[in-house]
Amino acid sequence: MMRIIVFAFFLLIAVIAVIFSLRNFQAISIDLYFTTIQMPLALALTIELFAGIFIGFLVAFMHIIKLKSQNKLLDRKVRHILPPDSR
C-alpha cells in the first residue's frame, strides 16, 4: 500500500513538473560574464535544480566521510582503553 502512495506522489510531482515545463518554455538569456546563453526557462531551472541537488549530495558525502573518520578514531580509542574481554 505504501509503495502505491509513494508512486502516486512521484507521479503527481512528475506531472506537475511537465506542466510547469510546458507553460514556461519562453527563451531567456543567461549572462556567464564571458558569453551569453539562450535557453528555455524550464531548462535553466531544471539545470539549476540538478546542480543544487548535486552540491547537496557533495556536502552530505563530505559530512559522512568526516563522521566515519571520527567513528574510526573513537573506536580505536575505545579498543585501546578497554581490555578485549570487557567488550
PyMOL Python script that loads the backbone (N, CA, C, O; Angstrom):
from pymol import cmd

cmd.read_pdbstr("""\
ATOM      1  N   MET A   1       0.822  -1.198   0.000  1.00  0.00           N
ATOM      2  CA  MET A   1       0.000   0.000   0.000  1.00  0.00           C
ATOM      3  C   MET A   1       0.865   1.260   0.000  1.00  0.00           C
ATOM      4  O   MET A   1       0.570   2.231  -0.697  1.00  0.00           O
ATOM      5  N   MET A   2       1.951   1.226   0.805  1.00  0.00           N
ATOM      6  CA  MET A   2       2.839   2.392   0.886  1.00  0.00           C
ATOM      7  C   MET A   2       3.529   2.644  -0.459  1.00  0.00           C
ATOM      8  O   MET A   2       3.740   3.793  -0.847  1.00  0.00           O
ATOM      9  N   ARG A   3       3.874   1.580  -1.154  1.00  0.00           N
ATOM     10  CA  ARG A   3       4.517   1.747  -2.469  1.00  0.00           C
ATOM     11  C   ARG A   3       3.592   2.473  -3.438  1.00  0.00           C
ATOM     12  O   ARG A   3       4.040   3.307  -4.225  1.00  0.00           O
ATOM     13  N   ILE A   4       2.310   2.156  -3.379  1.00  0.00           N
ATOM     14  CA  ILE A   4       1.351   2.801  -4.276  1.00  0.00           C
ATOM     15  C   ILE A   4       1.245   4.287  -3.951  1.00  0.00           C
ATOM     16  O   ILE A   4       1.161   5.117  -4.856  1.00  0.00           O
ATOM     17  N   ILE A   5       1.249   4.623  -2.672  1.00  0.00           N
ATOM     18  CA  ILE A   5       1.171   6.025  -2.264  1.00  0.00           C
ATOM     19  C   ILE A   5       2.416   6.782  -2.711  1.00  0.00           C
ATOM     20  O   ILE A   5       2.314   7.891  -3.234  1.00  0.00           O
ATOM     21  N   VAL A   6       3.586   6.193  -2.508  1.00  0.00           N
ATOM     22  CA  VAL A   6       4.843   6.828  -2.927  1.00  0.00           C
ATOM     23  C   VAL A   6       4.877   6.986  -4.441  1.00  0.00           C
ATOM     24  O   VAL A   6       5.271   8.036  -4.950  1.00  0.00           O
ATOM     25  N   PHE A   7       4.464   5.944  -5.164  1.00  0.00           N
ATOM     26  CA  PHE A   7       4.438   6.007  -6.623  1.00  0.00           C
ATOM     27  C   PHE A   7       3.484   7.103  -7.097  1.00  0.00           C
ATOM     28  O   PHE A   7       3.815   7.868  -8.003  1.00  0.00           O
ATOM     29  N   ALA A   8       2.300   7.177  -6.485  1.00  0.00           N
ATOM     30  CA  ALA A   8       1.323   8.203  -6.861  1.00  0.00           C
ATOM     31  C   ALA A   8       1.868   9.601  -6.574  1.00  0.00           C
ATOM     32  O   ALA A   8       1.658  10.523  -7.362  1.00  0.00           O
ATOM     33  N   PHE A   9       2.565   9.761  -5.453  1.00  0.00           N
ATOM     34  CA  PHE A   9       3.152  11.055  -5.113  1.00  0.00           C
ATOM     35  C   PHE A   9       4.184  11.479  -6.159  1.00  0.00           C
ATOM     36  O   PHE A   9       4.155  12.614  -6.635  1.00  0.00           O
ATOM     37  N   PHE A  10       5.098  10.571  -6.517  1.00  0.00           N
ATOM     38  CA  PHE A  10       6.122  10.915  -7.502  1.00  0.00           C
ATOM     39  C   PHE A  10       5.520  11.113  -8.890  1.00  0.00           C
ATOM     40  O   PHE A  10       6.012  11.931  -9.668  1.00  0.00           O
ATOM     41  N   LEU A  11       4.470  10.378  -9.200  1.00  0.00           N
ATOM     42  CA  LEU A  11       3.792  10.579 -10.465  1.00  0.00           C
ATOM     43  C   LEU A  11       3.143  11.958 -10.512  1.00  0.00           C
ATOM     44  O   LEU A  11       3.199  12.642 -11.534  1.00  0.00           O
ATOM     45  N   LEU A  12       2.533  12.361  -9.413  1.00  0.00           N
ATOM     46  CA  LEU A  12       1.943  13.696  -9.324  1.00  0.00           C
ATOM     47  C   LEU A  12       3.001  14.785  -9.489  1.00  0.00           C
ATOM     48  O   LEU A  12       2.783  15.760 -10.209  1.00  0.00           O
ATOM     49  N   ILE A  13       4.141  14.623  -8.828  1.00  0.00           N
ATOM     50  CA  ILE A  13       5.238  15.590  -8.958  1.00  0.00           C
ATOM     51  C   ILE A  13       5.736  15.644 -10.402  1.00  0.00           C
ATOM     52  O   ILE A  13       6.018  16.726 -10.918  1.00  0.00           O
ATOM     53  N   ALA A  14       5.845  14.492 -11.052  1.00  0.00           N
ATOM     54  CA  ALA A  14       6.303  14.457 -12.445  1.00  0.00           C
ATOM     55  C   ALA A  14       5.316  15.167 -13.365  1.00  0.00           C
ATOM     56  O   ALA A  14       5.724  15.908 -14.260  1.00  0.00           O
ATOM     57  N   VAL A  15       4.035  14.948 -13.151  1.00  0.00           N
ATOM     58  CA  VAL A  15       3.017  15.611 -13.980  1.00  0.00           C
ATOM     59  C   VAL A  15       3.065  17.122 -13.768  1.00  0.00           C
ATOM     60  O   VAL A  15       2.982  17.884 -14.731  1.00  0.00           O
ATOM     61  N   ILE A  16       3.197  17.556 -12.531  1.00  0.00           N
ATOM     62  CA  ILE A  16       3.302  18.992 -12.249  1.00  0.00           C
ATOM     63  C   ILE A  16       4.553  19.573 -12.909  1.00  0.00           C
ATOM     64  O   ILE A  16       4.511  20.678 -13.449  1.00  0.00           O
ATOM     65  N   ALA A  17       5.663  18.833 -12.870  1.00  0.00           N
ATOM     66  CA  ALA A  17       6.900  19.308 -13.494  1.00  0.00           C
ATOM     67  C   ALA A  17       6.744  19.435 -15.006  1.00  0.00           C
ATOM     68  O   ALA A  17       7.233  20.398 -15.596  1.00  0.00           O
ATOM     69  N   VAL A  18       6.072  18.481 -15.637  1.00  0.00           N
ATOM     70  CA  VAL A  18       5.864  18.542 -17.091  1.00  0.00           C
ATOM     71  C   VAL A  18       4.969  19.722 -17.445  1.00  0.00           C
ATOM     72  O   VAL A  18       5.248  20.449 -18.398  1.00  0.00           O
ATOM     73  N   ILE A  19       3.903  19.914 -16.688  1.00  0.00           N
ATOM     74  CA  ILE A  19       3.013  21.055 -16.941  1.00  0.00           C
ATOM     75  C   ILE A  19       3.775  22.366 -16.759  1.00  0.00           C
ATOM     76  O   ILE A  19       3.638  23.281 -17.570  1.00  0.00           O
ATOM     77  N   PHE A  20       4.573  22.458 -15.703  1.00  0.00           N
ATOM     78  CA  PHE A  20       5.380  23.657 -15.466  1.00  0.00           C
ATOM     79  C   PHE A  20       6.338  23.903 -16.631  1.00  0.00           C
ATOM     80  O   PHE A  20       6.497  25.037 -17.083  1.00  0.00           O
ATOM     81  N   SER A  21       6.973  22.838 -17.110  1.00  0.00           N
ATOM     82  CA  SER A  21       7.921  22.981 -18.221  1.00  0.00           C
ATOM     83  C   SER A  21       7.223  23.463 -19.484  1.00  0.00           C
ATOM     84  O   SER A  21       7.747  24.316 -20.199  1.00  0.00           O
ATOM     85  N   LEU A  22       6.054  22.926 -19.757  1.00  0.00           N
ATOM     86  CA  LEU A  22       5.344  23.326 -20.970  1.00  0.00           C
ATOM     87  C   LEU A  22       4.826  24.762 -20.883  1.00  0.00           C
ATOM     88  O   LEU A  22       4.742  25.450 -21.901  1.00  0.00           O
ATOM     89  N   ARG A  23       4.484  25.210 -19.699  1.00  0.00           N
ATOM     90  CA  ARG A  23       3.965  26.571 -19.536  1.00  0.00           C
ATOM     91  C   ARG A  23       5.084  27.620 -19.488  1.00  0.00           C
ATOM     92  O   ARG A  23       4.820  28.804 -19.697  1.00  0.00           O
ATOM     93  N   ASN A  24       6.319  27.207 -19.220  1.00  0.00           N
ATOM     94  CA  ASN A  24       7.440  28.144 -19.104  1.00  0.00           C
ATOM     95  C   ASN A  24       8.519  27.829 -20.139  1.00  0.00           C
ATOM     96  O   ASN A  24       9.680  27.600 -19.797  1.00  0.00           O
ATOM     97  N   PHE A  25       8.122  27.822 -21.389  1.00  0.00           N
ATOM     98  CA  PHE A  25       9.070  27.442 -22.432  1.00  0.00           C
ATOM     99  C   PHE A  25       9.660  28.647 -23.150  1.00  0.00           C
ATOM    100  O   PHE A  25      10.365  28.477 -24.144  1.00  0.00           O
ATOM    101  N   GLN A  26       9.392  29.860 -22.674  1.00  0.00           N
ATOM    102  CA  GLN A  26       9.945  31.042 -23.339  1.00  0.00           C
ATOM    103  C   GLN A  26      11.471  31.073 -23.146  1.00  0.00           C
ATOM    104  O   GLN A  26      11.991  30.599 -22.135  1.00  0.00           O
ATOM    105  N   ALA A  27      12.162  31.633 -24.118  1.00  0.00           N
ATOM    106  CA  ALA A  27      13.622  31.688 -24.084  1.00  0.00           C
ATOM    107  C   ALA A  27      14.085  32.818 -23.162  1.00  0.00           C
ATOM    108  O   ALA A  27      13.485  33.891 -23.109  1.00  0.00           O
ATOM    109  N   ILE A  28      15.159  32.544 -22.447  1.00  0.00           N
ATOM    110  CA  ILE A  28      15.781  33.554 -21.598  1.00  0.00           C
ATOM    111  C   ILE A  28      17.259  33.629 -21.934  1.00  0.00           C
ATOM    112  O   ILE A  28      17.820  32.699 -22.514  1.00  0.00           O
ATOM    113  N   SER A  29      17.887  34.737 -21.567  1.00  0.00           N
ATOM    114  CA  SER A  29      19.328  34.905 -21.760  1.00  0.00           C
ATOM    115  C   SER A  29      20.012  34.774 -20.408  1.00  0.00           C
ATOM    116  O   SER A  29      19.594  35.383 -19.423  1.00  0.00           O
ATOM    117  N   ILE A  30      21.065  33.972 -20.374  1.00  0.00           N
ATOM    118  CA  ILE A  30      21.851  33.807 -19.158  1.00  0.00           C
ATOM    119  C   ILE A  30      23.247  34.341 -19.448  1.00  0.00           C
ATOM    120  O   ILE A  30      23.947  33.833 -20.324  1.00  0.00           O
ATOM    121  N   ASP A  31      23.644  35.370 -18.703  1.00  0.00           N
ATOM    122  CA  ASP A  31      24.946  36.007 -18.891  1.00  0.00           C
ATOM    123  C   ASP A  31      25.966  35.313 -17.990  1.00  0.00           C
ATOM    124  O   ASP A  31      25.839  35.339 -16.766  1.00  0.00           O
ATOM    125  N   LEU A  32      26.981  34.692 -18.599  1.00  0.00           N
ATOM    126  CA  LEU A  32      28.039  33.994 -17.861  1.00  0.00           C
ATOM    127  C   LEU A  32      29.336  34.799 -17.847  1.00  0.00           C
ATOM    128  O   LEU A  32      30.414  34.214 -17.750  1.00  0.00           O
ATOM    129  N   TYR A  33      29.259  36.098 -17.938  1.00  0.00           N
ATOM    130  CA  TYR A  33      30.375  37.055 -17.969  1.00  0.00           C
ATOM    131  C   TYR A  33      31.179  36.974 -19.260  1.00  0.00           C
ATOM    132  O   TYR A  33      31.469  38.009 -19.861  1.00  0.00           O
ATOM    133  N   PHE A  34      31.543  35.792 -19.697  1.00  0.00           N
ATOM    134  CA  PHE A  34      32.352  35.665 -20.905  1.00  0.00           C
ATOM    135  C   PHE A  34      31.518  35.303 -22.124  1.00  0.00           C
ATOM    136  O   PHE A  34      31.996  35.411 -23.253  1.00  0.00           O
ATOM    137  N   THR A  35      30.288  34.877 -21.915  1.00  0.00           N
ATOM    138  CA  THR A  35      29.375  34.555 -23.016  1.00  0.00           C
ATOM    139  C   THR A  35      27.939  34.638 -22.519  1.00  0.00           C
ATOM    140  O   THR A  35      27.681  34.674 -21.316  1.00  0.00           O
ATOM    141  N   THR A  36      27.031  34.667 -23.450  1.00  0.00           N
ATOM    142  CA  THR A  36      25.608  34.679 -23.124  1.00  0.00           C
ATOM    143  C   THR A  36      24.959  33.465 -23.769  1.00  0.00           C
ATOM    144  O   THR A  36      25.206  33.153 -24.935  1.00  0.00           O
ATOM    145  N   ILE A  37      24.125  32.786 -22.990  1.00  0.00           N
ATOM    146  CA  ILE A  37      23.463  31.571 -23.473  1.00  0.00           C
ATOM    147  C   ILE A  37      21.963  31.830 -23.542  1.00  0.00           C
ATOM    148  O   ILE A  37      21.385  32.416 -22.627  1.00  0.00           O
ATOM    149  N   GLN A  38      21.343  31.395 -24.618  1.00  0.00           N
ATOM    150  CA  GLN A  38      19.889  31.437 -24.772  1.00  0.00           C
ATOM    151  C   GLN A  38      19.351  30.025 -24.547  1.00  0.00           C
ATOM    152  O   GLN A  38      19.818  29.071 -25.169  1.00  0.00           O
ATOM    153  N   MET A  39      18.370  29.897 -23.657  1.00  0.00           N
ATOM    154  CA  MET A  39      17.741  28.593 -23.428  1.00  0.00           C
ATOM    155  C   MET A  39      16.351  28.809 -22.847  1.00  0.00           C
ATOM    156  O   MET A  39      16.045  29.886 -22.336  1.00  0.00           O
ATOM    157  N   PRO A  40      15.509  27.780 -22.927  1.00  0.00           N
ATOM    158  CA  PRO A  40      14.181  27.892 -22.326  1.00  0.00           C
ATOM    159  C   PRO A  40      14.277  28.006 -20.801  1.00  0.00           C
ATOM    160  O   PRO A  40      15.175  27.438 -20.180  1.00  0.00           O
ATOM    161  N   LEU A  41      13.341  28.746 -20.216  1.00  0.00           N
ATOM    162  CA  LEU A  41      13.318  28.943 -18.776  1.00  0.00           C
ATOM    163  C   LEU A  41      13.230  27.620 -18.033  1.00  0.00           C
ATOM    164  O   LEU A  41      13.917  27.431 -17.029  1.00  0.00           O
ATOM    165  N   ALA A  42      12.400  26.707 -18.506  1.00  0.00           N
ATOM    166  CA  ALA A  42      12.237  25.417 -17.834  1.00  0.00           C
ATOM    167  C   ALA A  42      13.554  24.649 -17.807  1.00  0.00           C
ATOM    168  O   ALA A  42      13.879  24.018 -16.801  1.00  0.00           O
ATOM    169  N   LEU A  43      14.313  24.694 -18.895  1.00  0.00           N
ATOM    170  CA  LEU A  43      15.601  24.005 -18.940  1.00  0.00           C
ATOM    171  C   LEU A  43      16.591  24.641 -17.971  1.00  0.00           C
ATOM    172  O   LEU A  43      17.321  23.934 -17.276  1.00  0.00           O
ATOM    173  N   ALA A  44      16.618  25.956 -17.921  1.00  0.00           N
ATOM    174  CA  ALA A  44      17.521  26.649 -16.996  1.00  0.00           C
ATOM    175  C   ALA A  44      17.185  26.292 -15.549  1.00  0.00           C
ATOM    176  O   ALA A  44      18.089  26.033 -14.754  1.00  0.00           O
ATOM    177  N   LEU A  45      15.906  26.274 -15.201  1.00  0.00           N
ATOM    178  CA  LEU A  45      15.509  25.919 -13.838  1.00  0.00           C
ATOM    179  C   LEU A  45      15.829  24.462 -13.520  1.00  0.00           C
ATOM    180  O   LEU A  45      16.216  24.140 -12.397  1.00  0.00           O
ATOM    181  N   THR A  46      15.668  23.591 -14.498  1.00  0.00           N
ATOM    182  CA  THR A  46      15.991  22.175 -14.292  1.00  0.00           C
ATOM    183  C   THR A  46      17.487  21.992 -14.058  1.00  0.00           C
ATOM    184  O   THR A  46      17.888  21.227 -13.181  1.00  0.00           O
ATOM    185  N   ILE A  47      18.304  22.681 -14.825  1.00  0.00           N
ATOM    186  CA  ILE A  47      19.756  22.602 -14.638  1.00  0.00           C
ATOM    187  C   ILE A  47      20.132  23.119 -13.259  1.00  0.00           C
ATOM    188  O   ILE A  47      20.957  22.514 -12.575  1.00  0.00           O
ATOM    189  N   GLU A  48      19.540  24.223 -12.846  1.00  0.00           N
ATOM    190  CA  GLU A  48      19.821  24.767 -11.511  1.00  0.00           C
ATOM    191  C   GLU A  48      19.371  23.809 -10.417  1.00  0.00           C
ATOM    192  O   GLU A  48      20.052  23.663  -9.402  1.00  0.00           O
ATOM    193  N   LEU A  49      18.239  23.160 -10.612  1.00  0.00           N
ATOM    194  CA  LEU A  49      17.747  22.193  -9.631  1.00  0.00           C
ATOM    195  C   LEU A  49      18.739  21.044  -9.465  1.00  0.00           C
ATOM    196  O   LEU A  49      19.103  20.690  -8.344  1.00  0.00           O
ATOM    197  N   PHE A  50      19.177  20.463 -10.588  1.00  0.00           N
ATOM    198  CA  PHE A  50      20.106  19.341 -10.506  1.00  0.00           C
ATOM    199  C   PHE A  50      21.474  19.766  -9.984  1.00  0.00           C
ATOM    200  O   PHE A  50      22.143  18.988  -9.304  1.00  0.00           O
ATOM    201  N   ALA A  51      21.896  20.987 -10.291  1.00  0.00           N
ATOM    202  CA  ALA A  51      23.154  21.485  -9.730  1.00  0.00           C
ATOM    203  C   ALA A  51      23.040  21.606  -8.212  1.00  0.00           C
ATOM    204  O   ALA A  51      23.973  21.254  -7.491  1.00  0.00           O
ATOM    205  N   GLY A  52      21.911  22.097  -7.726  1.00  0.00           N
ATOM    206  CA  GLY A  52      21.691  22.200  -6.286  1.00  0.00           C
ATOM    207  C   GLY A  52      21.647  20.837  -5.611  1.00  0.00           C
ATOM    208  O   GLY A  52      22.206  20.658  -4.529  1.00  0.00           O
ATOM    209  N   ILE A  53      20.987  19.883  -6.245  1.00  0.00           N
ATOM    210  CA  ILE A  53      20.944  18.521  -5.699  1.00  0.00           C
ATOM    211  C   ILE A  53      22.348  17.935  -5.647  1.00  0.00           C
ATOM    212  O   ILE A  53      22.723  17.309  -4.656  1.00  0.00           O
ATOM    213  N   PHE A  54      23.124  18.133  -6.707  1.00  0.00           N
ATOM    214  CA  PHE A  54      24.494  17.602  -6.761  1.00  0.00           C
ATOM    215  C   PHE A  54      25.356  18.221  -5.664  1.00  0.00           C
ATOM    216  O   PHE A  54      26.102  17.515  -4.985  1.00  0.00           O
ATOM    217  N   ILE A  55      25.255  19.531  -5.493  1.00  0.00           N
ATOM    218  CA  ILE A  55      26.036  20.204  -4.448  1.00  0.00           C
ATOM    219  C   ILE A  55      25.603  19.707  -3.063  1.00  0.00           C
ATOM    220  O   ILE A  55      26.446  19.506  -2.189  1.00  0.00           O
ATOM    221  N   GLY A  56      24.314  19.512  -2.862  1.00  0.00           N
ATOM    222  CA  GLY A  56      23.823  18.977  -1.600  1.00  0.00           C
ATOM    223  C   GLY A  56      24.367  17.586  -1.316  1.00  0.00           C
ATOM    224  O   GLY A  56      24.754  17.287  -0.186  1.00  0.00           O
ATOM    225  N   PHE A  57      24.399  16.730  -2.340  1.00  0.00           N
ATOM    226  CA  PHE A  57      24.962  15.394  -2.170  1.00  0.00           C
ATOM    227  C   PHE A  57      26.449  15.452  -1.840  1.00  0.00           C
ATOM    228  O   PHE A  57      26.935  14.677  -1.016  1.00  0.00           O
ATOM    229  N   LEU A  58      27.174  16.368  -2.482  1.00  0.00           N
ATOM    230  CA  LEU A  58      28.604  16.501  -2.188  1.00  0.00           C
ATOM    231  C   LEU A  58      28.840  16.920  -0.742  1.00  0.00           C
ATOM    232  O   LEU A  58      29.715  16.377  -0.067  1.00  0.00           O
ATOM    233  N   VAL A  59      28.063  17.882  -0.272  1.00  0.00           N
ATOM    234  CA  VAL A  59      28.202  18.340   1.112  1.00  0.00           C
ATOM    235  C   VAL A  59      27.859  17.208   2.077  1.00  0.00           C
ATOM    236  O   VAL A  59      28.568  16.995   3.061  1.00  0.00           O
ATOM    237  N   ALA A  60      26.780  16.483   1.802  1.00  0.00           N
ATOM    238  CA  ALA A  60      26.386  15.364   2.663  1.00  0.00           C
ATOM    239  C   ALA A  60      27.458  14.270   2.643  1.00  0.00           C
ATOM    240  O   ALA A  60      27.765  13.681   3.680  1.00  0.00           O
ATOM    241  N   PHE A  61      28.023  14.001   1.468  1.00  0.00           N
ATOM    242  CA  PHE A  61      29.061  12.975   1.345  1.00  0.00           C
ATOM    243  C   PHE A  61      30.297  13.359   2.156  1.00  0.00           C
ATOM    244  O   PHE A  61      30.886  12.518   2.836  1.00  0.00           O
ATOM    245  N   MET A  62      30.686  14.635   2.080  1.00  0.00           N
ATOM    246  CA  MET A  62      31.851  15.077   2.853  1.00  0.00           C
ATOM    247  C   MET A  62      31.576  14.967   4.348  1.00  0.00           C
ATOM    248  O   MET A  62      32.468  14.607   5.116  1.00  0.00           O
ATOM    249  N   HIS A  63      30.355  15.271   4.764  1.00  0.00           N
ATOM    250  CA  HIS A  63      29.986  15.154   6.176  1.00  0.00           C
ATOM    251  C   HIS A  63      30.006  13.684   6.613  1.00  0.00           C
ATOM    252  O   HIS A  63      30.454  13.379   7.719  1.00  0.00           O
ATOM    253  N   ILE A  64      29.536  12.789   5.775  1.00  0.00           N
ATOM    254  CA  ILE A  64      29.547  11.360   6.097  1.00  0.00           C
ATOM    255  C   ILE A  64      30.974  10.855   6.223  1.00  0.00           C
ATOM    256  O   ILE A  64      31.278  10.089   7.137  1.00  0.00           O
ATOM    257  N   ILE A  65      31.854  11.271   5.320  1.00  0.00           N
ATOM    258  CA  ILE A  65      33.266  10.865   5.385  1.00  0.00           C
ATOM    259  C   ILE A  65      33.884  11.356   6.695  1.00  0.00           C
ATOM    260  O   ILE A  65      34.622  10.618   7.347  1.00  0.00           O
ATOM    261  N   LYS A  66      33.588  12.586   7.077  1.00  0.00           N
ATOM    262  CA  LYS A  66      34.121  13.142   8.333  1.00  0.00           C
ATOM    263  C   LYS A  66      33.616  12.336   9.530  1.00  0.00           C
ATOM    264  O   LYS A  66      34.391  12.023  10.434  1.00  0.00           O
ATOM    265  N   LEU A  67      32.327  11.999   9.544  1.00  0.00           N
ATOM    266  CA  LEU A  67      31.772  11.220  10.651  1.00  0.00           C
ATOM    267  C   LEU A  67      32.367   9.815  10.719  1.00  0.00           C
ATOM    268  O   LEU A  67      32.617   9.298  11.808  1.00  0.00           O
ATOM    269  N   LYS A  68      32.593   9.202   9.567  1.00  0.00           N
ATOM    270  CA  LYS A  68      33.216   7.872   9.554  1.00  0.00           C
ATOM    271  C   LYS A  68      34.633   7.935  10.100  1.00  0.00           C
ATOM    272  O   LYS A  68      35.061   7.042  10.831  1.00  0.00           O
ATOM    273  N   SER A  69      35.359   8.985   9.750  1.00  0.00           N
ATOM    274  CA  SER A  69      36.714   9.160  10.262  1.00  0.00           C
ATOM    275  C   SER A  69      36.696   9.335  11.774  1.00  0.00           C
ATOM    276  O   SER A  69      37.509   8.736  12.478  1.00  0.00           O
ATOM    277  N   GLN A  70      35.776  10.153  12.279  1.00  0.00           N
ATOM    278  CA  GLN A  70      35.661  10.337  13.724  1.00  0.00           C
ATOM    279  C   GLN A  70      35.261   9.038  14.410  1.00  0.00           C
ATOM    280  O   GLN A  70      35.740   8.740  15.504  1.00  0.00           O
ATOM    281  N   ASN A  71      34.388   8.264  13.774  1.00  0.00           N
ATOM    282  CA  ASN A  71      33.962   6.991  14.340  1.00  0.00           C
ATOM    283  C   ASN A  71      35.144   6.023  14.452  1.00  0.00           C
ATOM    284  O   ASN A  71      35.292   5.348  15.471  1.00  0.00           O
ATOM    285  N   LYS A  72      35.982   5.949  13.422  1.00  0.00           N
ATOM    286  CA  LYS A  72      37.159   5.069  13.473  1.00  0.00           C
ATOM    287  C   LYS A  72      38.120   5.506  14.575  1.00  0.00           C
ATOM    288  O   LYS A  72      38.668   4.671  15.293  1.00  0.00           O
ATOM    289  N   LEU A  73      38.321   6.815  14.705  1.00  0.00           N
ATOM    290  CA  LEU A  73      39.208   7.330  15.738  1.00  0.00           C
ATOM    291  C   LEU A  73      38.684   6.971  17.129  1.00  0.00           C
ATOM    292  O   LEU A  73      39.450   6.511  17.977  1.00  0.00           O
ATOM    293  N   LEU A  74      37.400   7.174  17.368  1.00  0.00           N
ATOM    294  CA  LEU A  74      36.817   6.849  18.662  1.00  0.00           C
ATOM    295  C   LEU A  74      36.832   5.343  18.918  1.00  0.00           C
ATOM    296  O   LEU A  74      37.023   4.908  20.053  1.00  0.00           O
ATOM    297  N   ASP A  75      36.632   4.552  17.877  1.00  0.00           N
ATOM    298  CA  ASP A  75      36.689   3.100  18.030  1.00  0.00           C
ATOM    299  C   ASP A  75      38.097   2.658  18.438  1.00  0.00           C
ATOM    300  O   ASP A  75      38.251   1.777  19.284  1.00  0.00           O
ATOM    301  N   ARG A  76      39.114   3.265  17.840  1.00  0.00           N
ATOM    302  CA  ARG A  76      40.489   2.945  18.229  1.00  0.00           C
ATOM    303  C   ARG A  76      40.758   3.327  19.680  1.00  0.00           C
ATOM    304  O   ARG A  76      41.435   2.598  20.405  1.00  0.00           O
ATOM    305  N   LYS A  77      40.219   4.486  20.104  1.00  0.00           N
ATOM    306  CA  LYS A  77      40.400   4.907  21.495  1.00  0.00           C
ATOM    307  C   LYS A  77      39.735   3.924  22.456  1.00  0.00           C
ATOM    308  O   LYS A  77      40.308   3.581  23.491  1.00  0.00           O
ATOM    309  N   VAL A  78      38.547   3.481  22.121  1.00  0.00           N
ATOM    310  CA  VAL A  78      37.834   2.529  22.972  1.00  0.00           C
ATOM    311  C   VAL A  78      38.589   1.211  23.031  1.00  0.00           C
ATOM    312  O   VAL A  78      38.714   0.621  24.105  1.00  0.00           O
ATOM    313  N   ARG A  79      39.084   0.747  21.919  1.00  0.00           N
ATOM    314  CA  ARG A  79      39.838  -0.517  21.907  1.00  0.00           C
ATOM    315  C   ARG A  79      41.118  -0.395  22.730  1.00  0.00           C
ATOM    316  O   ARG A  79      41.552  -1.357  23.362  1.00  0.00           O
ATOM    317  N   HIS A  80      41.707   0.776  22.715  1.00  0.00           N
ATOM    318  CA  HIS A  80      42.937   0.992  23.470  1.00  0.00           C
ATOM    319  C   HIS A  80      42.655   1.060  24.979  1.00  0.00           C
ATOM    320  O   HIS A  80      43.449   0.574  25.785  1.00  0.00           O
ATOM    321  N   ILE A  81      41.529   1.660  25.351  1.00  0.00           N
ATOM    322  CA  ILE A  81      41.197   1.833  26.775  1.00  0.00           C
ATOM    323  C   ILE A  81      40.647   0.555  27.389  1.00  0.00           C
ATOM    324  O   ILE A  81      41.064   0.165  28.480  1.00  0.00           O
ATOM    325  N   LEU A  82      39.707  -0.108  26.697  1.00  0.00           N
ATOM    326  CA  LEU A  82      39.075  -1.291  27.267  1.00  0.00           C
ATOM    327  C   LEU A  82      39.853  -2.551  26.955  1.00  0.00           C
ATOM    328  O   LEU A  82      40.347  -2.706  25.838  1.00  0.00           O
ATOM    329  N   PRO A  83      39.974  -3.451  27.910  1.00  0.00           N
ATOM    330  CA  PRO A  83      40.610  -4.744  27.611  1.00  0.00           C
ATOM    331  C   PRO A  83      39.711  -5.566  26.688  1.00  0.00           C
ATOM    332  O   PRO A  83      38.505  -5.328  26.644  1.00  0.00           O
ATOM    333  N   PRO A  84      40.264  -6.519  25.956  1.00  0.00           N
ATOM    334  CA  PRO A  84      39.481  -7.282  24.971  1.00  0.00           C
ATOM    335  C   PRO A  84      38.320  -8.060  25.578  1.00  0.00           C
ATOM    336  O   PRO A  84      37.300  -8.208  24.906  1.00  0.00           O
ATOM    337  N   ASP A  85      38.411  -8.575  26.832  1.00  0.00           N
ATOM    338  CA  ASP A  85      37.303  -9.381  27.366  1.00  0.00           C
ATOM    339  C   ASP A  85      36.157  -8.548  27.911  1.00  0.00           C
ATOM    340  O   ASP A  85      35.094  -9.110  28.177  1.00  0.00           O
ATOM    341  N   SER A  86      36.306  -7.254  28.092  1.00  0.00           N
ATOM    342  CA  SER A  86      35.221  -6.436  28.631  1.00  0.00           C
ATOM    343  C   SER A  86      34.315  -5.876  27.541  1.00  0.00           C
ATOM    344  O   SER A  86      33.292  -5.265  27.850  1.00  0.00           O
ATOM    345  N   ARG A  87      34.664  -6.067  26.290  1.00  0.00           N
ATOM    346  CA  ARG A  87      33.837  -5.563  25.187  1.00  0.00           C
ATOM    347  C   ARG A  87      32.805  -6.537  24.859  1.00  0.00           C
ATOM    348  O   ARG A  87      32.001  -6.305  23.955  1.00  0.00           O
TER     349      ARG A  87
END
""", "prot")
cmd.dss("prot")
cmd.show_as("cartoon", "prot")
cmd.util.cbc("prot")
cmd.orient("prot")
